[in-house]
Amino acid sequence: MQEAWDLTEKAGSLEEPALGDLDPATFRTLRRDNLLVRAQVHYNRAEWADAEKTYRAVLSLAEEDSDPRAACETRLRLGTVLRRRGRHVESAKFAEQALEAARRLHYRDGVAEALHCMAALAWTNGNLDECERLANEGLMIAQGGQLADRRAELLLALTAAQATRGHLASATSGLTEAEGIFRELRRKRPRCLALANIAELLTWQGEPLQARQRAHIAVELARELDYKLGRTAATRAMSVAALDLGLYEEAYKGLQESLALAKAIDLPEEILASLVALTQLSMERDNADDARKYGAAGIEVVLRRDPERYLPVVQAYLARAEAKTQPAAARVLIEKATEVLEELRVPRRTQVQLALAQSWMALGELDQARTHARSVLQIAGSRGFRLLSLEARALMAFLTEGDEQATHRAVGQELARDFTSGLAPDMARAFARRPFLKWLEDPDVLAQG
């Protein structure tokens, strides 16, 4: 990517002498091509303002040249940059203009790309129905080998909506197809994002080892491309997988890196996701002070943008952090998180309920904790959320007695053995140190310990 930038610098220095040697139309075409490369580098580096300025210059040249296809494509690039900058109304305007132009030109590639741009914006705004409608409309158009890259991009948007709804099998299938297309076409930047998204899905399904491996490939691609958005998302995904494996130092360092990267490129969604994971990690390590710090920072970011509904997760984590010293405040936070439970999609709702169970347990309200843990156990088991199911099972082993407790403990121990059987010995030992697993041990052994 640096080499591409250097070449544009050299080309830029030759523009003035070339102006006298070339006819105006040829000169504008060369200048436009040069600016497109510069805009792409700015985008990869998450230099949003510079990317916007450069794409606007490209659009102006395309319109001067009466090149409607180039103008259509540039409007889509501007729509994407403006979405990244949080300027959604302007983003929608450019995408709609591009869609109208592409249809007028019978330009299938442009129509498909415009529908992808609009679907991505709908997902960012939390409109899953519209996201799926637009993505599916685009997929009907993106048929045939020549539009394979557009199909893969549309699958990225569609699977984001599917994953948010909890349809993880469909989302995983679609993302795997998209990643394969990008790999075959050597489109490294979108492949990086596809891998990061696959890593997140694998984490939800309780496959953190595979998630960590996929995210690592994405990080390497992002570094090669100097693709800061991809590196941020992939680093966070890899770190969350490390957390699930009990690799706390790796998780902490990675989440600090993803947080710093997200702040540097001003991506509220990624800042928030990193802060939420750091809050969870702090509670796993019994560090309530850090949990309060990261959780409070997360709530501030929610006010800017929260398309993935992280707020109730943060509230539930903070309630657990406050339970011992500020029980009244903890109850208020629990009440706020509980109020929106029915609005949440299954994956997020399950995550919040598990955190609420832990918060109620920290307050000594075992009946409430048991109700939430039982609900998590039922949903997680049926949806294939393997680690959430294991953690809920461990909670129930602590919260119940007699035969029910014995059943939860036995099933939980079997789940834990099955999970660690695929791990290297040092990784299995790290996972075995995760705090919730102690509730699966025999009570007599715990008493002796």
ChimeraX attribute file (.defattr): number of C-alpha atoms within 10 A of each C-alpha:
attribute: neighborCount
match mode: 1-to-1
recipient: residues
	/A:1	16
	/A:2	10
	/A:3	8
	/A:4	13
	/A:5	17
	/A:6	12
	/A:7	15
	/A:8	19
	/A:9	13
	/A:10	11
	/A:11	16
	/A:12	15
	/A:13	11
	/A:14	11
	/A:15	14
	/A:16	10
	/A:17	9
	/A:18	15
	/A:19	13
	/A:20	10
	/A:21	11
	/A:22	12
	/A:23	10
	/A:24	11
	/A:25	12
	/A:26	14
	/A:27	16
	/A:28	18
	/A:29	15
	/A:30	16
	/A:31	18
	/A:32	21
	/A:33	14
	/A:34	20
	/A:35	22
	/A:36	20
	/A:37	18
	/A:38	23
	/A:39	25
	/A:40	19
	/A:41	21
	/A:42	20
	/A:43	23
	/A:44	20
	/A:45	19
	/A:46	24
	/A:47	18
	/A:48	22
	/A:49	14
	/A:50	17
	/A:51	25
	/A:52	21
	/A:53	14
	/A:54	21
	/A:55	25
	/A:56	19
	/A:57	17
	/A:58	25
	/A:59	24
	/A:60	15
	/A:61	20
	/A:62	21
	/A:63	14
	/A:64	12
	/A:65	16
	/A:66	11
	/A:67	12
	/A:68	17
	/A:69	17
	/A:70	18
	/A:71	24
	/A:72	27
	/A:73	23
	/A:74	23
	/A:75	25
	/A:76	29
	/A:77	27
	/A:78	23
	/A:79	29
	/A:80	25
	/A:81	23
	/A:82	21
	/A:83	21
	/A:84	21
	/A:85	18
	/A:86	18
	/A:87	13
	/A:88	19
	/A:89	12
	/A:90	14
	/A:91	24
	/A:92	21
	/A:93	15
	/A:94	24
	/A:95	28
	/A:96	20
	/A:97	16
	/A:98	28
	/A:99	26
	/A:100	16
	/A:101	20
	/A:102	23
	/A:103	14
	/A:104	11
	/A:105	14
	/A:106	11
	/A:107	14
	/A:108	18
	/A:109	20
	/A:110	23
	/A:111	28
	/A:112	27
	/A:113	28
	/A:114	32
	/A:115	28
	/A:116	30
	/A:117	29
	/A:118	27
	/A:119	30
	/A:120	28
	/A:121	25
	/A:122	23
	/A:123	21
	/A:124	22
	/A:125	16
	/A:126	17
	/A:127	15
	/A:128	21
	/A:129	13
	/A:130	18
	/A:131	29
	/A:132	23
	/A:133	15
	/A:134	23
	/A:135	28
	/A:136	20
	/A:137	17
	/A:138	26
	/A:139	22
	/A:140	10
	/A:141	16
	/A:142	23
	/A:143	14
	/A:144	8
	/A:145	9
	/A:146	10
	/A:147	16
	/A:148	18
	/A:149	20
	/A:150	28
	/A:151	27
	/A:152	26
	/A:153	27
	/A:154	31
	/A:155	27
	/A:156	27
	/A:157	28
	/A:158	28
	/A:159	27
	/A:160	27
	/A:161	26
	/A:162	19
	/A:163	21
	/A:164	22
	/A:165	16
	/A:166	19
	/A:167	16
	/A:168	22
	/A:169	16
	/A:170	14
	/A:171	25
	/A:172	21
	/A:173	13
	/A:174	23
	/A:175	27
	/A:176	19
	/A:177	17
	/A:178	26
	/A:179	25
	/A:180	16
	/A:181	19
	/A:182	22
	/A:183	15
	/A:184	12
	/A:185	12
	/A:186	11
	/A:187	13
	/A:188	19
	/A:189	20
	/A:190	21
	/A:191	28
	/A:192	30
	/A:193	24
	/A:194	30
	/A:195	29
	/A:196	29
	/A:197	28
	/A:198	26
	/A:199	31
	/A:200	27
	/A:201	24
	/A:202	22
	/A:203	24
	/A:204	25
	/A:205	21
	/A:206	22
	/A:207	20
	/A:208	25
	/A:209	20
	/A:210	16
	/A:211	27
	/A:212	26
	/A:213	14
	/A:214	23
	/A:215	30
	/A:216	22
	/A:217	16
	/A:218	30
	/A:219	26
	/A:220	16
	/A:221	21
	/A:222	26
	/A:223	12
	/A:224	13
	/A:225	19
	/A:226	19
	/A:227	22
	/A:228	22
	/A:229	25
	/A:230	28
	/A:231	28
	/A:232	27
	/A:233	31
	/A:234	33
	/A:235	30
	/A:236	31
	/A:237	36
	/A:238	31
	/A:239	32
	/A:240	31
	/A:241	28
	/A:242	25
	/A:243	25
	/A:244	21
	/A:245	26
	/A:246	22
	/A:247	19
	/A:248	21
	/A:249	13
	/A:250	15
	/A:251	25
	/A:252	19
	/A:253	13
	/A:254	24
	/A:255	29
	/A:256	17
	/A:257	18
	/A:258	28
	/A:259	23
	/A:260	15
	/A:261	21
	/A:262	25
	/A:263	15
	/A:264	13
	/A:265	19
	/A:266	18
	/A:267	19
	/A:268	21
	/A:269	20
	/A:270	21
	/A:271	26
	/A:272	29
	/A:273	24
	/A:274	29
	/A:275	26
	/A:276	25
	/A:277	22
	/A:278	27
	/A:279	29
	/A:280	24
	/A:281	23
	/A:282	23
	/A:283	18
	/A:284	17
	/A:285	14
	/A:286	13
	/A:287	14
	/A:288	21
	/A:289	14
	/A:290	18
	/A:291	28
	/A:292	21
	/A:293	15
	/A:294	22
	/A:295	29
	/A:296	17
	/A:297	17
	/A:298	24
	/A:299	19
	/A:300	12
	/A:301	19
	/A:302	19
	/A:303	10
	/A:304	11
	/A:305	17
	/A:306	18
	/A:307	15
	/A:308	18
	/A:309	18
	/A:310	21
	/A:311	23
	/A:312	27
	/A:313	25
	/A:314	29
	/A:315	27
	/A:316	30
	/A:317	29
	/A:318	27
	/A:319	31
	/A:320	28
	/A:321	26
	/A:322	23
	/A:323	20
	/A:324	14
	/A:325	10
	/A:326	13
	/A:327	16
	/A:328	14
	/A:329	14
	/A:330	24
	/A:331	19
	/A:332	13
	/A:333	22
	/A:334	25
	/A:335	16
	/A:336	14
	/A:337	23
	/A:338	17
	/A:339	10
	/A:340	13
	/A:341	16
	/A:342	9
	/A:343	10
	/A:344	17
	/A:345	15
	/A:346	19
	/A:347	21
	/A:348	20
	/A:349	23
	/A:350	25
	/A:351	19
	/A:352	27
	/A:353	25
	/A:354	25
	/A:355	27
	/A:356	29
	/A:357	29
	/A:358	25
	/A:359	28
	/A:360	23
	/A:361	20
	/A:362	19
	/A:363	21
	/A:364	13
	/A:365	13
	/A:366	17
	/A:367	14
	/A:368	16
	/A:369	24
	/A:370	21
	/A:371	15
	/A:372	21
	/A:373	27
	/A:374	19
	/A:375	16
	/A:376	25
	/A:377	22
	/A:378	14
	/A:379	17
	/A:380	24
	/A:381	17
	/A:382	11
	/A:383	17
	/A:384	15
	/A:385	23
	/A:386	19
	/A:387	22
	/A:388	23
	/A:389	27
	/A:390	26
	/A:391	25
	/A:392	28
	/A:393	31
	/A:394	27
	/A:395	29
	/A:396	27
	/A:397	24
	/A:398	21
	/A:399	19
	/A:400	17
	/A:401	12
	/A:402	8
	/A:403	9
	/A:404	13
	/A:405	19
	/A:406	15
	/A:407	16
	/A:408	24
	/A:409	24
	/A:410	18
	/A:411	17
	/A:412	25
	/A:413	19
	/A:414	12
	/A:415	18
	/A:416	21
	/A:417	13
	/A:418	11
	/A:419	17
	/A:420	16
	/A:421	11
	/A:422	11
	/A:423	14
	/A:424	10
	/A:425	11
	/A:426	9
	/A:427	16
	/A:428	18
	/A:429	15
	/A:430	15
	/A:431	22
	/A:432	17
	/A:433	13
	/A:434	18
	/A:435	13
	/A:436	16
	/A:437	19
	/A:438	16
	/A:439	21
	/A:440	25
	/A:441	16
	/A:442	12
	/A:443	12
	/A:444	8
	/A:445	8
	/A:446	11
	/A:447	7
	/A:448	6
	/A:449	6
